[in-house]
Amino acid sequence: EWKKGESLTVEANENYWGEKPAIKEVTYRFIPDSNTLIASLESGEVSFIYPPPDIGLLERLKGIDGAQVQFKAGVIWEHLAFNLEKVPDLRIRQALAYGIDREQIVNELLKGQVNPLESWVMPDQKPYYTPAWEKYKYDKARAKQLVDEAKAEGAKTEITFSTTSDNRLRETLQEVVQQQLKDVGIDIKIKNTSATTFFGEWTVDGNFELAEWAWLATPDPTQTILFSKDQIPTDDNPGGQNYYRYENDEVTRLLKESDKVLDERQRADLFKQAQNQMAEDLPIIPMYQRPDYYAFAENLTGPDVNPTLAGPFWNMGDWKLT
């Protein structure tokens, strides 16, 4: 049964060839508000919730009487993105990379539940991952020196920072970044809009200087569509997702070659070369993997945080109510 905007109910298939599930019927309720979601678990209206990450969320979930709580770094990764046409000076981008204390931001927003991300490849995606952005440890003096050098040659030190409005995690991150960069001589102006406008117009049209959004990591780490120079959105290629306007012939070659090579070791080497070169060019600054949170009733067994594209219900056949 499907009640539009309210719920979806499914029943176990009696003719399924495999092992029969313990739970014969499941109703998924559509509850977009996190406070209502948590209240529904507290009242016993629902048995399992999968809330989006928020500041202080873990503490709230652990405070629910009788609830079981699990969390783990997920497959959605947040990052800061430059429009290289509007922030062309590498020294300014480097100043941001050194002047933003990512460790402090992650701890302030998520209380150390995840670590700063050091690439666009997830750490679990071995052997392709290399921590290429690790070199940008917080260095206020270095950041200020880069700003002074760039400013002396006419570089702009006022940058507009955009993201989706009404997202407390992102808006708090903006405020922290704004304060951190003020100390190194960069003036951050915040300008946000709805998710519809941000993703439907601003990113595609390049209507941003510095922005924050997230991508979903894929089982295969290829991201040619994001970073290859022939994937910049144009009238001829409206589906391109290189919103950074990033053009590096060598990175494009490495990514395209990695899509064709079958030998895992050769492919991993190509990916690592691409990551290292991108860390030099700085079209992006990786921030963190969003944590996945599960909270569920004490009489429910089986949920297991194992972040994949299958989502939280990947093993629902093993769930049981006692």
N, C-alpha and C positions, 0 to 999 in steps of 0.2 A: 504494500500500500504506500502511496505517495501523497502527502498533503503538502501542497506547494507552500514553501516558505516556513513550514512547521516541522515536518518529520518525514522519514522514509523507513518503512518496516520491511524486513526481509525474513524469509523462512528457510530453514535448512532443506536442501534437496534430498528427498528420501531415496532417489535413484543414484545419488553420487557414488562413484565406484570405490572411493577411498574410505578411510576411517570416519565414522560418524561423529559429528561434533557433540559436545555435552550440552551446549546451549542451542535450543531449537529455533528460537526467534530473537531477533535483535531489532531495536528501534533506534535509529539515529535521529536525534533532535537538533534542529538548527538554532543555535543560541549565539548570536554574534557578539553580545555584550559579555565581557569577561566577568564582571561582578555578578551578573545573573547566572553565568555558567558555574561559578564557585558556589553561589547560594543554592543552586539546584543539587549539587553534590552534598552540601551540608544538610539539606532537608531530606535527602534520600530519594528525590525525584529521578535522579540519574545515578548510574553505578560507576561511570567512567567519564573523565573529561580530559581534553587535550588542549589546554589554553595556549594562546600565543604568548611569547615571552614579554615580560613587563618588569619594571623596577619593583623590587620587593615581593615579586610573585611567589618565589620559593618559600619565603617565610609565611606568607598567607596560606599556601597549600599545606605546609607542615602544621599549621595551627588548626586545621579542620579535625575535629574530634573523630578518631577511628579511621581516618583516611590513610591509605598507603600512597607514598610519593616516590617517584623515580625521575631522574633527569640525566641527560647526557648531551654533549655537543652534537648538533644535528647537521643536516646536509645543506642547509641554507646559509650562505655566507654574506655578511655585510661588508661593504667597502666604501671608501671615499673615491670618487671619480672626478678626474679633470677633463674638461673640454680643452684639448690641447690647442685649438684655434684661439681660445680666449685666455688661456694661461700658458703661453708658449715658452716662457723663460724657465729653463730647467732648474736654475738656482732657486727660484721661488717655490717650485714643486719640492725640491730637496729641503728647503727651509721648513715647509709644512711637515715633511716626513720626519725631520729631526725635532721639530718644535712641538709636535703632538705626542703627548705621553700616553701611548696606547695602553700601557699597563695600568695606569691610573684610571683611564676611562673604563676599561673592562671591569676593574675592581669596583669602581663607583656605581656603574650601571648594573652589573650582574654579580657583584660580591665574590669575584674569583671563581665563579662556576664554570667559566671557560677561559682559555688563554688567548692572548693576541694572535691573530692569524698572520703567518709569514709568507703566504703565497695565495694564488688563486687555485692551486691544486690542494686538496685536503690532505692533512698529514697521514690519514689512514690509507691514502691511495699510493702505497708503496708499489713499485720502486720509482714512481714518476715524480714524487714530491721532493722539493728541496727548499729549505727555508731562506729564500733569496732576499726577502725584505728584513731579515733578522739584523742586518747591519745598521738599520735605522733606529738604533736605540736613542731614547730621549737625550738630546744634547742641546740645551738652550743656547749656549755660547756659539756653537757651530751654526745653529739656525739663524741667530742674530747676525753673524758674520755674512752668511749667504744673502740675507735680506739687504744688508748694507751694500754689498757688492752689486747686487742686481739693481737696487734703487739708484746707485750712482750712475748706472748706464741707462736709466730711464724706465726701468720695469715698474709696473703698477703694483702697489702693495695693498690696495683695497680689493678684496675678493668677495663676491656674493656666493653664499653657501645655501643650497636649496635641497629640499627633500619633501616627502609626503607629509601633509599637515595632519594634525590630530594623532600623531604617533609619538607617545611619550618617550620611548627609548631613543628614537632618532632626534627628537627635539631637545632632549636633555644632553645628548652627545654634542649637538650643535653648540649649546651654551658652554659646555666644558671646553670644546675646541676653540671657540671664540675667545675665552679667557686665556687659554694657554698661548694662543698665537699673538694676542695683544702684547704679551711680555717679550716677544721677539720682533715686534714692529710690523706685524701684519694685521690689518683692520678687516675683520670678518663682518659682513652684513648678511643677515638671515632673511631669506625670501622663499616661502613655502607655498605649496598649492595642493589641491586635492590629488589623490592618486590617479584619478582619471585623466586630469590635465597633465600631471607630471609625466606619466608613462605614455600617454597618448599623443602628447604634443612636445613638451619641453625636451625630453631626452632625444626623441626622434629628430626634432628640428635643431638640436644643439643650443637650445635656449637655457643654458646654464654655464657657470664657470667652474664651480666646485659643487658636487652633489653627493648624496648618500642614497644608495638603494642596495638591493640584495639580488643574488642569483642563486639558482638551485643547482648544486653540484650533480653531475651525472655519473653513473657507474664507470663509464669510460671518461677519462679526464680531458678529452679534447674540448677546446674552446676556440676553435678556429673562427667560428662565426662572430665571436666577441672581439677578437684582437687582430684579425687579418685586415690588411689595408683595403682589400676589395670588398669588405663588408660594412663600409661606412654608408649609412642610409642616404640614398639619392633618389631622384625621380625614376632612374633606370633600375635601382635596386632598393625598393622601399622596405624590403624585409631584412636588410642588414642590421646587425645589432652592435656594431662598433660605434657606440654613441660617443666614445672618447675622441673620435677623429684621429685615432692613433695610426701613424703610417711609418712602419719600419720594415724595409724589404727583407732583412735577415730574419726577423721574427716571423713574418709571413711565410718565408720559405721553410723555416723550421716547423711551424705548425702544420703547413700543408704536407710536408714530407712525413711528419709523425702520423698523419692520417692514412698513409699508404704503407708504412713499414710494418712488417709482421713480427720481426724479432723483438722480443720484449726489452732486451738490454739496449739495443740500438734506439728503440723508440723512447725509452726512459732518458737516454742521453740527449735526444732531441728536445724533449720536454724540459729538461733541466737547463739546457742552453737558452731556451726561450724564456724561462722564468728569470734566469740571471740577467738577460739582456733587458727584460721589461722592468726589473728592479732598478736598472741603471736609468732607463728612460722615464720611469714613474708616470705612466698614464693613470695608475690607480695606487691607492694605499689600502691593502687588505686590513680589516679591523678584527672581526671575530666570527666564529660559527655561532649561529643562534642555537641556544639550548632547546631541546625538546623536553617538555614536562608532561608526565602522566600523573594523574591523581585518581584514585579509585577506591571503592568501598572495601571494607575489610573482609567481606564475604566473597570477594571476587579474586580468583587466582588465574595466573596465566599471562597477563600483560607484561611485556618485556621491552624496555627501550632499546631498540636496535635500529637507529636512524637509517632509513632507506627510502627510495621513491615509493615503496609500497605503503608507507604511512604507518600509523600506530596499530592498524588491524592486521598486520602481516601474518600473525599466528593465531587469529581469533578462533580457529578450529581447536586450539588447545585451552581456551578459556573455560572456566567453570565457576558456577555460583554454588556456594555451600550453605 
